[in-house]
Structure formats: C-alpha cells, structure tokens
Amino acid sequence: MNKVFATFLSAAMSISLLAGCAAGNKSASSDASSGGKDGKIIVGFSQVGAESEWRTANTKSIKDSAEADSQIELKFSDAQQKQENQIKAIRSFIAQKVDVIAFSPVVQTGFDTVLQEAKAANIPVILTDRAVDADPSLYKTMIGSDFVEEGRKAAKWMLDNVKTDKPVNIVELQGTVGSAPAIDRKAGFEEVIKDHANYKIIKSQTGDFTRAKGKEVMEAFLKSDGKNINVVYAHNDDMAIGAIQAIEEYGLKPGKDITIISIDGVKGAFEAMMDGKLNASIECNPLLGEQLMQAIKDVKAGKEVPKWIKTEEGIFDTTNAAKEFPNRKY
C-alpha cells in the first residue's frame, strides 16, 4: 500500500508541476504579446549626446513626454556623440526585445547593418531629428526639421540684411562631420548664395556643434583672416555663442563689426540677439517628444505614418527676439 500511495503522490505532483509550468508559459506569452509590463509599449531610445542647449531640450522633451504617457515605457541611452556607442545601444535594445526603437543618428551613414538586424527582429525603427543614408524600408518614419531649408533661410536672411555690391567674406562653423544637419545646412546655404558672386565662404571648418569648439575654430579664423571677415554662419547657436566670445576677445564687436547668423533658436541665442551680439537665428524646434510618442503608438498599432513628419519653425533676429523670448521653452 505504501508503494502504491507513493506512486500516486508522485504522479499527482508531476501533474501539478506541469500545470504550473503551463500557467507560467501562458503568463509569459501574454506579457510579450501585450508589449511589456502592464501592457506598456517598451521603447528603446538612443540620443546623440548632450552637446548643446538644443540637444538638452530635445532630451528633456522626449523623457517628459514618455513619462506623461501611460502607454509608454522608455529605455534611454546617451551615445556621447559616438556612433559606435549608438550602434551598441541599438543592438542592446534588440536583445531586450523592445517594441519600438527610436534614435537620433550621430551621422548619416553606417547604420545599414544594425537597422537590418532590427528589421529581422520585427522591431520597427523611428528616426528623430536626423536622417540616415540607408534603405527607407529599414525605418518607419523620420520626425524632424528640413535642414536644407534652414540653410536656405540663413542665406536669404543674409542677402536681405547684408546688402552690398562689395565682397562679403563668410566663415562657416560646420556641425559634426558626416551628420545630417551639417551636410544639409551647408548645402542649403550654398544653394542660395551660388548666384551671388560677391558673397563667398572663405573658410569652413567643423566646430562639432559645441560652444568650446566653436570658439576655438573662430579664434583660428580671426588669427588668419580677422580683418577680412564680414559674416559668420554657424550651423548651431552654441557654436555661434562660442564665436561671439572669440570675436570679443579679439577686440571686435560681434553683431556690428561681424554679422553673425546661426540656427536653432535656443534661449541663449535670444539673449545674444537682445544684446545685439547675434544678428539672426533660424529656428530648429527640439520639442519633438509628443510627436514621437504619438508616432510610436501609431506604428505599434499598425497605422500608416508619413515617411517624414516635419516640424513648423520660424526666423528670429534682433527685430523680434525680445517679443518672442518670453514664449521660448528651450
């Protein structure tokens, strides 16, 4: 009888364990199909870095919007302006089986392989702020500005406000080499001035979108061509503010002796315009968080989204900076 009872008990325990495993597998399957814990959409986001006021505002907008959205759970990674860090982060997101991957590419090229890996894992990708030079089927949409148009706006402002038949010597502070905004803002600016022979870029060098590097490059420009520089065209406000510091230390008056035009429209640029040290800033809106969260939910729901979701932006200079300044959120 003892032997029979033991056999019966063993069989009963086996059935119980099997039932428990089945319940556990069912639960795990349910979590996976619902998009993660509590049914939230798990999003892996890789940011370029924290190289400027604009980027800091962009990061805050994305984090705040994700936190305020009950459907989103955000996993955030800072690439520190290195493409290898960004690719590593994306591969980590793939390994974690997130629902959606979003990132702002450090540079345009070199993402094909990792994007193919995301596609193979059936994880949709959304680009923010910057585009990539890759097969468009590897990402769902790009949310951001028209950088070429920003370059055009900067050049048109210059032609309208620096009117002369004399030679106008321009020095250009470029963004990070290989990045979409640096390539496109340069192309847009050059497109507009090509038919105006007296407006000429005499020097062009990367300031890597940072204030410190912008100042360093401008110091070098002034050392070699200080008396001949009429205009500074900076691909972002931080580099322009660095250039302003260099010009002042050189003994010239920024905004008067040298016209300065930049792109972004951050608070620091508005303060410089109100002080008369920066002449114009073309807006590039960093507050993409809400648009990104909506795109994530639409993509996850299987909805069709535009390949490029553009942001609305304006032009600001010393004539309207003071009026607009109280409205700035970044």
VOGU-3710 file (C-alpha; in Angstrom, 3 decimals, decimal comma):
1> mnkvfatfls> 0,000/0,000/0,000  2,863/2,353/0,828  4,355/1,724/-2,621  1,013/2,390/-4,347  0,476/5,605/-2,325  3,985/6,842/-3,205  3,364/6,199/-6,880  0,041/8,062/-6,720  1,626/11,022/-4,887  4,469/11,236/-7,419
11> aamsisllag> 2,010/11,273/-10,314  -0,104/13,952/-8,661  2,932/16,165/-8,072  4,013/15,755/-11,703  0,579/16,831/-12,930  0,669/19,855/-10,588  4,129/20,880/-11,799  3,120/20,532/-15,422  0,046/22,657/-14,773  2,204/25,268/-13,052
21> caagnksass> 4,676/25,384/-15,989  1,802/25,707/-18,442  0,356/28,596/-16,433  3,754/30,263/-16,251  4,311/29,935/-20,018  0,837/31,316/-20,663  1,595/34,311/-18,465  4,927/34,976/-20,182  3,303/34,739/-23,592  0,606/37,172/-22,502
31> dassggkdgk> 3,187/39,739/-21,309  5,115/39,512/-24,587  2,049/39,955/-26,771  0,791/42,917/-24,771  4,028/44,865/-25,325  5,647/44,515/-21,909  4,864/45,048/-18,257  1,319/46,331/-17,636  0,732/46,299/-21,392  3,038/49,279/-21,994
41> iivgfsqvga> 4,920/49,832/-25,236  8,618/49,405/-24,466  10,688/51,959/-26,382  14,467/51,978/-26,676  15,763/55,482/-27,469  19,380/56,335/-28,332  20,258/60,042/-28,119  23,235/61,670/-29,845  24,588/63,176/-26,625  24,362/66,464/-24,725
51> esewrtantk> 26,499/68,679/-26,941  24,283/71,775/-26,936  21,354/73,621/-25,366  19,223/72,307/-28,230  20,109/68,677/-27,522  19,447/69,076/-23,799  15,996/70,488/-24,571  15,346/67,674/-27,048  16,229/65,014/-24,463  14,028/66,651/-21,822
61> sikdsaeads> 11,101/66,822/-24,228  11,378/63,114/-25,038  11,792/61,996/-21,423  8,992/64,225/-20,136  6,598/63,140/-22,892  7,324/59,463/-22,252  6,815/59,872/-18,518  3,494/61,635/-19,064  2,227/58,943/-21,441  0,695/55,982/-19,597
71> qielkfsdaq> 1,182/53,736/-22,642  4,948/54,212/-22,944  7,923/52,838/-21,026  11,214/54,456/-22,119  14,699/52,931/-22,059  17,150/55,796/-22,679  20,772/55,652/-23,837  23,256/58,536/-24,378  25,707/57,863/-27,238  28,046/60,699/-26,176
81> qkqenqikai> 28,374/61,723/-29,857  29,941/58,371/-30,823  28,364/56,208/-33,491  29,810/53,015/-32,031  28,011/53,722/-28,751  24,763/54,242/-30,627  25,050/51,000/-32,582  25,848/49,144/-29,368  22,751/50,650/-27,704  20,500/49,675/-30,616
91> rsfiaqkvdv> 21,808/46,097/-30,505  21,124/46,053/-26,775  17,544/47,175/-27,424  17,163/44,387/-29,986  18,472/41,843/-27,456  15,990/43,177/-24,877  13,175/42,696/-27,431  11,783/46,203/-27,049  8,637/47,037/-29,036  9,982/50,092/-30,878
101> iafspvvqtg> 13,461/51,568/-31,361  13,902/55,326/-31,850  17,150/57,226/-32,249  18,719/60,464/-33,407  21,642/59,353/-35,613  25,089/60,717/-34,779  25,990/60,625/-38,504  24,107/59,738/-41,686  25,944/56,615/-42,819  26,972/53,294/-41,292
111> fdtvlqeaka> 23,663/52,165/-39,788  22,575/49,716/-42,517  23,662/46,536/-40,738  22,126/47,295/-37,347  18,899/48,501/-38,995  18,746/45,205/-40,891  19,120/43,436/-37,547  16,194/45,396/-36,102  14,072/44,582/-39,153  14,932/40,878/-38,852
121> anipviltdr> 13,785/41,033/-35,214  10,484/42,658/-36,328  11,219/45,793/-34,280  10,104/48,991/-36,060  12,524/51,946/-36,069  11,711/55,662/-35,882  14,301/58,366/-36,588  14,162/61,669/-34,714  15,764/64,991/-35,639  18,245/63,485/-38,114
131> avdadpslyk> 18,005/61,243/-41,168  20,172/58,319/-42,257  21,528/57,408/-45,674  20,009/53,934/-45,821  17,233/51,888/-47,414  13,993/53,709/-46,436  12,303/50,364/-45,778  14,563/49,951/-42,722  12,723/52,666/-40,757  9,085/53,705/-40,448
141> tmigsdfvee> 9,371/57,491/-40,298  11,651/60,425/-39,533  10,415/63,200/-37,228  12,263/66,479/-37,562  13,268/69,603/-39,424  14,152/70,353/-43,012  17,850/71,139/-42,519  18,373/72,164/-46,145  15,590/74,715/-45,814  17,181/76,027/-42,608
151> grkaakwmld> 20,388/76,660/-44,551  18,401/78,429/-47,265  16,653/80,628/-44,694  20,003/81,630/-43,172  21,405/82,616/-46,572  18,245/84,505/-47,580  18,300/86,458/-44,308  21,922/87,395/-45,029  21,145/88,545/-48,578  18,225/90,649/-47,298
161> nvktdkpvni> 20,156/92,236/-44,433  23,773/92,418/-45,616  23,108/94,232/-48,874  26,195/95,376/-50,771  27,918/95,041/-54,123  31,264/94,764/-52,348  32,822/91,374/-51,496  31,254/89,699/-48,450  33,632/87,218/-46,825  31,865/84,472/-44,873
171> velqgtvgsa> 33,359/81,991/-42,431  31,358/78,847/-41,706  31,264/76,888/-38,467  30,060/73,458/-39,505  28,365/70,870/-37,309  29,649/67,350/-36,645  31,314/65,914/-39,759  29,011/63,470/-41,533  25,881/64,469/-39,587  22,670/65,269/-41,461
181> paidrkagfe> 22,297/68,852/-40,165  25,908/69,714/-41,010  25,618/68,342/-44,551  22,190/69,801/-45,265  22,619/73,221/-43,642  25,773/73,725/-45,679  24,055/72,590/-48,891  21,035/74,869/-48,372  23,179/77,931/-47,637  25,448/77,356/-50,651
191> evikdhanyk> 22,451/76,766/-52,918  21,169/80,280/-52,238  24,463/82,184/-52,482  25,793/80,430/-55,602  24,240/83,060/-57,889  25,645/85,949/-55,823  29,320/86,069/-56,728  30,299/88,715/-54,162  29,173/86,501/-51,247  31,899/83,938/-50,685
201> iiksqtgdft> 32,715/81,378/-47,984  36,423/81,910/-47,408  36,845/79,379/-44,581  34,769/76,433/-43,384  35,578/74,090/-40,513  33,711/71,870/-38,067  33,009/73,167/-34,580  31,312/69,863/-33,712  28,144/71,687/-32,552  29,815/72,702/-29,253
211> rakgkevmea> 30,414/76,160/-27,780  34,024/75,420/-26,834  34,960/74,122/-30,288  33,091/76,968/-31,963  35,187/79,450/-30,025  38,396/77,571/-30,796  37,734/77,484/-34,540  36,663/81,127/-34,619  39,883/82,118/-32,842  41,822/80,413/-35,616
221> flksdgknin> 39,745/82,151/-38,299  40,367/85,547/-36,685  44,073/84,891/-36,329  44,449/84,232/-40,060  41,747/86,493/-41,555  40,429/88,738/-38,783  40,332/91,944/-40,809  38,615/90,321/-43,786  35,698/88,508/-42,110  32,266/90,070/-42,675
231> vvyahnddma> 29,865/87,264/-41,742  29,873/84,189/-39,500  27,462/81,414/-40,483  27,213/78,867/-37,662  25,320/75,603/-38,011  24,008/75,976/-34,451  23,626/78,584/-31,721  26,177/77,090/-29,346  28,973/77,459/-31,890  27,771/80,989/-32,648
241> igaiqaieey> 27,941/81,902/-28,947  31,467/80,494/-28,834  32,330/82,611/-31,877  30,901/85,715/-30,164  33,268/85,145/-27,235  36,226/84,794/-29,606  35,299/87,950/-31,525  35,011/89,990/-28,315  38,370/88,742/-27,075  39,857/89,673/-30,456
251> glkpgkditi> 38,710/93,260/-29,892  35,819/93,454/-32,346  32,089/93,908/-31,739  30,026/90,821/-32,658  26,794/91,735/-34,409  28,259/95,035/-35,596  31,801/94,547/-36,920  30,914/90,989/-37,944  27,376/89,828/-38,744  26,539/86,502/-37,083
261> isidgvkgaf> 23,817/84,121/-38,283  23,077/80,762/-36,677  20,484/78,008/-36,418  18,411/76,540/-33,537  16,674/79,393/-31,695  17,611/78,449/-28,129  17,264/80,878/-25,200  20,982/81,660/-25,220  20,679/82,822/-28,820  17,710/85,052/-27,961
271> eammdgklna> 19,699/86,639/-25,137  22,571/87,265/-27,569  20,182/88,797/-30,116  18,654/91,070/-27,465  22,201/92,168/-26,579  22,866/92,913/-30,255  25,675/90,350/-30,462  23,877/87,774/-32,610  22,030/89,063/-35,659  19,728/86,160/-36,514
281> siecnpllge> 18,837/82,608/-35,529  16,833/80,248/-37,718  14,554/78,102/-35,575  15,017/74,337/-35,310  12,417/73,071/-32,847  13,778/70,428/-30,402  10,437/69,746/-28,690  9,728/66,507/-30,552  8,615/64,415/-27,570  4,844/64,494/-28,090
291> qlmqaikdvk> 5,165/63,864/-31,830  7,468/60,920/-31,130  5,124/59,318/-28,579  2,198/59,603/-30,995  4,239/58,110/-33,843  5,315/55,225/-31,604  1,701/54,427/-30,719  0,584/54,710/-34,353  3,381/52,445/-35,591  2,710/49,885/-32,846
301> agkevpkwik> -0,990/49,917/-33,782  -0,111/49,195/-37,414  -1,246/52,582/-38,721  0,298/54,219/-41,770  2,523/57,182/-40,888  4,168/59,756/-43,202  7,769/58,935/-44,102  8,767/62,423/-42,925  6,889/64,236/-40,147  8,110/67,839/-40,424
311> teegifdttn> 8,157/70,442/-37,660  6,983/74,056/-38,028  9,691/76,679/-37,483  10,316/80,427/-37,753  13,066/83,033/-38,233  14,174/85,355/-35,432  16,527/88,332/-35,372  17,201/91,499/-33,395  13,873/92,983/-34,529  11,625/90,344/-32,922
321> aakefpnrky> 13,806/88,474/-30,385  12,652/90,459/-27,318  8,968/89,945/-28,162  9,395/86,186/-28,687  11,773/85,500/-25,790  9,080/85,067/-23,060  7,495/82,308/-25,195  10,639/80,190/-25,503  10,528/76,824/-23,767  14,138/75,912/-24,567
//
